Amino acid sequence: MSDASAGNATQPLVIVADGVTMTVAPELGARILGFSLDGKNILLEAQTVAGTENANNFGATFWPSPQSAWGWPPIAAIDHEPYRVVESGRRLVLKSCAGALSGGARIALTKTIAAVEGKSAIDVTYELDNVGDSGVNLAGWQIARVRSGGLTFFRLGEGGVAGDKLATVTLGGVQWYQYDADVVVAQGQKTFADAKGWLAHVDGDLILVQAFADVPAGGAAAGEAEVELYADPSHTYVEIEPQGPVRTLEPGTRSEPWTVRWWLRQLPAGLVAKLGNPELVAFVETLIGS
């Protein structure tokens, strides 16, 4: 569908890739509402937080990094206001309006979502436009919210763990986060770590895998990290948050595309989702390399 005919969609749009389905809401920040296999959605759904102080915290969204560039709350034009649908069908291209950083710089985001042929995977690509008059140093930052109670893990990079308030564990060169409600007692509890270009999350018999370009140690935005984890104190959800490399974005320029590849699989029979299981890591790394 062309730019002229696409316009503003008020209904969710869907991308299907050999059994996995991604549902996107253009009118709500082009948010990923669902990532499903056989009808089972791995992401936190809106109804779970409806009517609470976290009512906006569901699905998967995007923020520019570092957070110090905008403070709080997130930039509305990028996080949850309507996007224009430039292209729909087998590939979605969605553009935000411009939003302001705290220093006055103005940026806009383009999201491109497309099935990966033969992989049963979906690529989500982010590109930032500097539409203001001053240069900024920014990185991509994807925030996917999943239900609390699962197991999250990623291969640890050379930069190690920069901060850890979630009591994660390093085993076999992999950082593991087994959700423990007793540890999550305050607002702002996060883990910051250098990774190796992927992270995974298990909920029941489903495993979500996200892969992205590895960020060299020291290459993340100031005060941020290649992988961040957050658990909310209401014990409702966990955020899994990969980030791209920080880059200078001059006025009138667009960032290099930053892509996160999403897989969703059912765990094979006999593969146990337990902390430190090397077979679980091998499953993920084989999937990424296939």
C-alpha positions as CSV (number, residue, x, y, z in Angstrom):
1,M,0.0,0.0,0.0
2,S,1.4,3.4,-0.9
3,D,2.0,6.4,1.3
4,A,-1.0,8.2,-0.2
5,S,-3.4,5.4,0.5
6,A,-2.2,4.1,3.8
7,G,-2.9,7.1,6.1
8,N,-3.9,6.6,9.7
9,A,-5.1,3.2,10.7
10,T,-7.4,2.9,13.6
11,Q,-7.4,-0.9,13.8
12,P,-4.4,-3.0,14.7
13,L,-2.3,-4.3,11.8
14,V,-0.9,-7.8,11.7
15,I,2.2,-9.4,10.3
16,V,2.4,-13.2,10.1
17,A,5.6,-15.2,9.6
18,D,5.1,-19.0,9.3
19,G,3.0,-19.4,12.4
20,V,4.0,-16.4,14.5
21,T,1.9,-13.3,14.6
22,M,2.8,-9.8,15.5
23,T,0.0,-7.3,16.1
24,V,0.7,-3.6,15.9
25,A,-1.4,-0.6,16.9
26,P,-0.6,2.5,14.7
27,E,-2.9,4.7,16.7
28,L,-1.1,3.9,19.9
29,G,2.5,4.7,19.2
30,A,2.8,1.9,16.7
31,R,3.0,-0.3,19.7
32,I,3.4,-4.1,19.4
33,L,0.3,-5.3,21.2
34,G,1.0,-9.0,20.8
35,F,3.6,-11.5,19.6
36,S,1.8,-14.9,19.4
37,L,2.3,-18.5,18.6
38,D,-0.8,-20.7,18.1
39,G,-2.9,-17.9,19.7
40,K,-0.7,-17.6,22.8
41,N,0.7,-14.0,23.4
42,I,4.0,-13.7,25.1
43,L,3.6,-10.0,25.8
44,L,1.8,-8.3,28.7
45,E,-1.7,-7.3,27.5
46,A,-3.5,-4.0,28.1
47,Q,-6.3,-5.5,30.1
48,T,-3.9,-6.7,32.7
49,V,-2.9,-3.1,33.7
50,A,-6.1,-1.3,32.8
51,G,-7.3,1.1,35.5
52,T,-3.9,1.1,37.3
53,E,-1.1,3.6,37.5
54,N,0.7,1.4,34.9
55,A,-2.2,1.5,32.4
56,N,0.3,2.6,29.6
57,N,2.8,-0.1,30.4
58,F,2.0,-3.1,28.1
59,G,3.2,-4.6,24.9
60,A,6.4,-3.4,23.3
61,T,7.4,0.2,22.6
62,F,10.5,2.3,21.8
63,W,12.3,5.1,23.6
64,P,15.4,7.1,22.5
65,S,18.3,6.4,24.8
66,P,19.6,7.8,27.2
67,Q,16.7,8.5,29.4
68,S,18.5,11.6,30.6
69,A,17.8,13.2,27.2
70,W,14.1,13.3,28.0
71,G,13.5,12.5,31.7
72,W,10.0,11.2,32.4
73,P,7.3,10.5,31.1
74,P,8.3,9.1,27.7
75,I,8.0,11.3,24.7
76,A,4.3,11.0,23.8
77,A,4.8,11.3,20.0
78,I,7.1,8.3,20.0
79,D,5.7,6.2,22.8
80,H,1.9,6.3,22.5
81,E,0.5,8.9,20.1
82,P,-0.7,8.0,16.6
83,Y,1.7,7.0,13.8
84,R,1.1,7.5,10.1
85,V,0.9,4.3,8.1
86,V,3.2,4.7,5.1
87,E,3.0,1.1,4.0
88,S,1.0,-1.9,5.0
89,G,0.5,-5.4,3.9
90,R,3.5,-7.9,4.1
91,R,5.6,-5.1,5.5
92,L,4.6,-2.2,7.8
93,V,6.2,1.2,7.7
94,L,5.0,3.6,10.3
95,K,6.1,7.2,11.1
96,S,5.7,9.2,14.3
97,C,5.2,12.9,14.6
98,A,8.1,14.9,16.0
99,G,8.7,15.0,19.7
100,A,10.9,17.1,21.8
101,L,13.9,16.1,24.0
102,S,14.4,17.9,27.2
103,G,17.2,20.1,25.7
104,G,14.9,21.2,22.9
105,A,16.1,18.9,20.1
106,R,13.2,17.4,18.1
107,I,13.2,13.8,16.8
108,A,10.8,11.5,15.0
109,L,10.8,7.7,14.6
110,T,10.1,5.3,11.7
111,K,9.3,1.7,12.5
112,T,9.5,-1.0,9.8
113,I,8.1,-4.4,10.7
114,A,8.5,-7.3,8.3
115,A,8.5,-11.1,8.3
116,V,11.8,-12.8,7.7
117,E,11.3,-15.3,4.9
118,G,12.0,-18.9,5.9
119,K,12.9,-18.0,9.5
120,S,9.5,-17.9,11.2
121,A,10.8,-14.6,12.7
122,I,9.9,-10.9,12.4
123,D,12.3,-8.0,12.1
124,V,11.5,-4.7,13.8
125,T,13.7,-1.9,12.6
126,Y,13.9,1.6,14.1
127,E,15.3,4.8,12.5
128,L,15.4,8.2,14.2
129,D,15.2,11.5,12.3
130,N,16.6,14.6,13.8
131,V,14.1,17.2,12.7
132,G,15.4,20.0,15.0
133,D,18.2,22.5,14.9
134,S,20.8,20.9,17.2
135,G,22.8,17.6,17.2
136,V,22.0,14.9,19.7
137,N,23.7,11.7,20.9
138,L,21.1,8.9,20.9
139,A,20.7,5.1,20.7
140,G,17.7,2.9,20.0
141,W,15.9,1.4,23.0
142,Q,13.2,-1.3,22.7
143,I,11.0,-2.0,25.7
144,A,9.0,-5.3,25.7
145,R,6.8,-6.0,28.7
146,V,6.2,-9.6,29.7
147,R,4.3,-11.1,32.6
148,S,6.2,-11.5,35.8
149,G,7.2,-14.9,36.9
150,G,9.4,-16.1,34.0
151,L,13.1,-16.7,33.3
152,T,15.2,-14.2,31.4
153,F,18.7,-14.7,30.2
154,F,21.4,-13.5,27.9
155,R,25.1,-14.1,27.1
156,L,27.2,-11.7,29.1
157,G,29.6,-9.4,27.2
158,E,33.1,-8.2,28.1
159,G,31.7,-5.2,29.9
160,G,30.0,-7.4,32.5
161,V,27.2,-6.2,34.8
162,A,27.2,-2.5,35.6
163,G,24.4,-2.5,38.1
164,D,22.1,-5.2,39.5
165,K,19.2,-4.6,41.8
166,L,17.3,-7.7,40.6
167,A,19.7,-10.3,42.0
168,T,20.6,-11.9,38.7
169,V,23.1,-14.7,38.5
170,T,26.1,-15.3,36.3
171,L,26.5,-19.0,35.3
172,G,28.5,-20.3,32.3
173,G,29.1,-16.9,30.9
174,V,25.3,-16.2,30.8
175,Q,23.3,-13.8,33.0
176,W,20.2,-15.3,34.4
177,Y,17.2,-13.6,36.0
178,Q,14.7,-15.9,37.7
179,Y,11.9,-13.7,38.8
180,D,11.5,-13.5,42.6
181,A,8.7,-11.3,43.9
182,D,10.5,-11.1,47.3
183,V,13.4,-9.2,45.7
184,V,11.2,-6.7,43.8
185,V,10.2,-4.3,46.6
186,A,10.8,-0.8,45.3
187,Q,10.3,1.4,42.2
188,G,13.3,1.6,39.8
189,Q,14.9,-1.8,40.4
190,K,16.9,-2.6,37.3
191,T,19.8,-4.6,36.0
192,F,22.3,-3.1,33.5
193,A,24.7,-5.3,31.6
194,D,26.8,-5.7,28.5
195,A,25.6,-8.6,26.4
196,K,26.4,-10.4,23.2
197,G,23.6,-9.3,20.9
198,W,20.7,-11.4,22.2
199,L,18.4,-12.0,25.0
200,A,15.7,-14.6,25.8
201,H,12.6,-14.9,28.0
202,V,10.7,-18.1,29.0
203,D,7.1,-17.9,30.1
204,G,5.6,-21.4,30.6
205,D,6.3,-23.4,27.5
206,L,7.0,-20.4,25.3
207,I,10.4,-18.8,24.7
208,L,10.8,-15.3,23.2
209,V,14.2,-14.6,21.6
210,Q,15.4,-11.2,20.5
211,A,18.6,-10.7,18.5
212,F,20.3,-7.4,17.6
213,A,23.7,-6.1,16.6
214,D,26.2,-6.5,19.5
215,V,27.2,-3.3,21.2
216,P,30.9,-3.2,22.1
217,A,31.7,-2.6,25.8
218,G,31.5,1.1,26.4
219,G,29.4,1.7,23.2
220,A,26.0,2.2,24.9
221,A,24.5,5.6,25.7
222,A,25.7,7.4,28.9
223,G,24.2,5.8,32.0
224,E,22.6,3.0,29.9
225,A,23.6,-0.6,28.8
226,E,23.2,-3.0,25.9
227,V,20.6,-5.0,27.9
228,E,18.5,-3.7,30.8
229,L,15.9,-5.5,32.9
230,Y,13.3,-3.9,35.0
231,A,10.6,-5.4,37.3
232,D,7.7,-3.3,38.5
233,P,6.9,-3.3,42.3
234,S,3.3,-4.3,41.7
235,H,4.7,-7.7,40.6
236,T,2.7,-7.5,37.3
237,Y,5.4,-7.3,34.6
238,V,9.1,-7.4,33.7
239,E,10.6,-5.2,31.0
240,I,13.3,-6.7,28.7
241,E,15.2,-3.8,27.1
242,P,17.9,-4.2,24.4
243,Q,19.7,-1.0,23.3
244,G,21.7,-0.2,20.2
245,P,25.0,1.8,20.0
246,V,25.0,5.5,20.7
247,R,25.5,7.7,17.7
248,T,25.6,11.5,17.0
249,L,22.6,12.6,15.0
250,E,23.1,15.9,13.3
251,P,20.2,18.2,12.3
252,G,18.4,16.9,9.2
253,T,19.9,13.4,9.3
254,R,18.5,10.0,10.0
255,S,20.1,7.3,12.2
256,E,21.4,4.0,10.8
257,P,18.7,1.4,11.0
258,W,18.7,-0.6,14.2
259,T,17.0,-4.0,13.9
260,V,15.7,-6.4,16.6
261,R,14.8,-9.8,15.2
262,W,12.0,-11.6,17.2
263,W,11.4,-15.3,17.4
264,L,8.7,-17.2,19.4
265,R,8.9,-20.9,19.9
266,Q,7.5,-23.6,22.0
267,L,10.1,-25.3,24.1
268,P,11.0,-28.8,22.9
269,A,9.8,-31.6,25.1
270,G,12.3,-32.3,27.8
271,L,14.0,-28.9,27.6
272,V,13.7,-27.6,31.2
273,A,13.5,-23.8,31.7
274,K,15.7,-23.7,34.8
275,L,18.4,-21.2,35.8
276,G,21.8,-22.2,34.4
277,N,20.6,-24.9,32.0
278,P,23.2,-24.9,29.2
279,E,20.8,-26.7,26.9
280,L,18.5,-23.8,27.0
281,V,21.3,-21.5,25.9
282,A,22.3,-23.9,23.1
283,F,18.7,-23.9,21.9
284,V,18.7,-20.1,21.7
285,E,22.1,-19.8,20.0
286,T,21.2,-22.5,17.5
287,L,18.0,-20.7,16.7
288,I,19.8,-17.4,16.1
289,G,22.4,-19.0,14.0
290,S,20.0,-21.0,11.8
